[in-house]
Amino acid sequence: MRDLRQDKLAPVAFRTQMATRIKMLCDIWKHRDDFNYEYFSTMGAYAGRNETMPDWFEPIDDLFSPNIAVLDYLSDIDPRGQVVLDLACGLGNLLPYLKRLGFHCSFGYDSWSQLPRESAMHLLGYYGCAANTLSEQELMTLRPTILIAIGYWFESIMDSFLGETGNDLLSSCKLILVDRHYEPKAIEGFEQIEGYNHVVIYERRDHGKICRINDLQER
């Protein structure tokens, strides 16, 4: 990963406050049999995924470590005109960080099987993102340009969460960022352009290159 300062993504105070709010929600839902308390309460170091992160990374329990790699990669992308969808978003806690990077059209969708959508909306309300978690009906009208799928098998997310809707979502996508631990063998219509720490990047073949910040600076 690039030598990126942690404060470019979010100050430590912001991240710590997010972790505290997540912990409060975890304590409410921890007695549910289908709630993955270990994951949500120890995201920063969950499953040892923080061990290959850069030296500056502090494993605060506000984000799953692969999502730091997502933010790091997207910080080099021009956010203007981009619509980002975080699939299997959980509490939606990636969305405020995307907003800080300038991706104001960022949305999250989940099956909401482990916790109600209202919990995610409650957390995101602190950051002006409560309306950015989607119902199934709202998802069907979204046309994302960037798709994020972290923490679960990509094929399973597409099949079990989306079914035929998945094809419509992919038709508008220019980039797909997939968890390296759960990457597919291939994504039809896309080519793998690079591996980036915990994340594998796929780019649509027929869309041309997505605009990077450096491209704008060189014009």
N, C-alpha and C positions, 0 to 999 in steps of 0.2 A: 504494500500500500504506500501511497505517497506520504511525505513527511507533513501530515496535516495536523494543525493545532486542534486540540480538543475543543477549545472555545469557539472555533468556527462552526461547529455543529450545535453546541449549546454550552453555556457556562455550567460549571459543576453545581452551582446553587440551583439552577433550573432542573438539572438532572436529578439532584437529590430530592427536590420537592416532588418531582414526578414519581420517584421511587416510593416516597412516603405515602402518597395518595394511592398508589397501586397496592401497597401493603395493607392499607386500611380496607380496601375492597376485598383483598385476599382473605383477611380475617373474617369478613362477613360470609364468604362463600366456602370456606375451607372444609366445612362439614358435609358438603355435597359429595356423594360418591363419584360423580362424573367430573368433578372439578380437579384439574391438575395443579394442586396447591404448590407442589415442589417447583414446577416450572415458573409459575407466575410470581412466586416469592423469592426466587433465586435466579432471575433471568440473566443477570450479568455474567455469571460463571456457570450457568446450567450446562450439564453434560460436558464440561471442560472445553466448551467451544471458545472460551476467551484465551486459551493458551497460545494460539498463534497470532493474536492481535499485536499491533505495534506497541512499542514501549510506553507511548503516552496514554494508552487506553487504560482507563480505570473502570473495573467491572462493577459499576453501580447497577442496582437492580431496577433500572428504568427501561432497559432495552435488552433484548436477546442479542448476543454478540454479533451474529451474522447481519443484523440490521444496522450495526455501525458500519460494516463494509458497504451495505446498500447506500447509506447516507454519504459515505466517503466517495463512492463512485458517482453518485448523482450530483454531488457538489461541483462536478466538472461539466454538467449538462446545462444548457440554457433552458430555464424553466418556462419561458414564455410560450404559451400555446400548448403546453403539455397537460395532459389529464392522467393522473397517476391512480392506479388501483392496487391496494394492498389486499391480497386474497388470504383468507384464514388469518384475519387481522387481530383476533383475540380482543383485547381491550382497546384496540385502535391507537395504542400509545406511540406508534411510529408517526402518526399523522401530524402532531404538533411540530415534530422535528423536520418533516418535509415542508411544512408551512414556513418554518424559519429559514429554509434554504430557498424560498421563493416559489415553491410548488403549491400555490394556493388552491388549485383544483385537484386536491388529493382526497381519495375516498377509501373507506375500508368496508370489507364484506366478510361475514363469517356465517357459519351455520347456526351460531349461537347455541350450541348444544351443551357447552360447559357452563355458560353464564349468560344471563339475559342481555339483549342488546342495550337495555336501559342502563346497565352498569357501565358499558363503554361510553354511552352518551353522557352519563354523569361525570365520568373522568374527563372526557373531552370538552365538557362545558366550561371547565376552568381555562381552556385554551382557545375558546371560540370555534371549536370544531365539532360540536355536538351533532350538527346536522350532516356531518360528513360520513357517518356510518349508514350503510344502505340496506334497505329492505330488498327482498328478492325482486319485487316489482320495479323498484328504482334501479337495481342492477341491470335489468334487461334493457333499459334505455341508455345506459352509459356506454360511451365509446372511448375507452382508455387508449392512450398512446404509449404508456409505460405500465407494465404489469409486474408486480412483486409477489413472489410466492416463497416464503421462508418458513422453515420449521416442519415441513411435511412433504410427502411425495407429491411432485407436481401433477402426475397423471391422476392420482387419487383426488386431489383438489379439483381438477378440471371435471372429472367424472362424477364424483359424489356431490360436490357443491353446485356444479353448474349444469351438467348434462349437455343438452344441445345449445344452451345459452353460451357455453364456452367458445363455440365456433364464432359466434357473433362478436364476442369480446376480443378474440385474437385477430379478427379481420381488421381492426383499427390500430392494433399495436405496432409500434416501431421497435421497442425494446422489451425484453423479458428478463428479469433478474430472478434467478432460481437458486435455492439453497444447494450448495455443492454436495451435501450429504444425501440429497434427495433428487438429484438432477435426472432428467429423462435421457434416454439414448439419443433422441432427436425430437425436434418440434417442427412439424410440417410447415414449410414456407419460411423458416428461420435458419440462420446459420450461427453456430457458436463462434463468437469473435474473440473471447478471452475468458480466462479464469481470474478471479479477483478476490484473493483471500478466501472467505467462506462462500463467495457468490460466483455463479457462472452466468455470463452475459450472452444472450441470444439477440440477434438483430434481424429484422425482416429483410429479405433479399431484395424486394422490389420497391422499397421506400426511399432508398438513398440513405446517406449517413445522417444521423440525428445531430443537431447543431450543438457543438461544445463551446464552452466559455472562451477557450483559447482561440477558436475560429473567429469569434467576434472581435477579440482584441487585435487580431492580425489584419483585420480589414481596414 
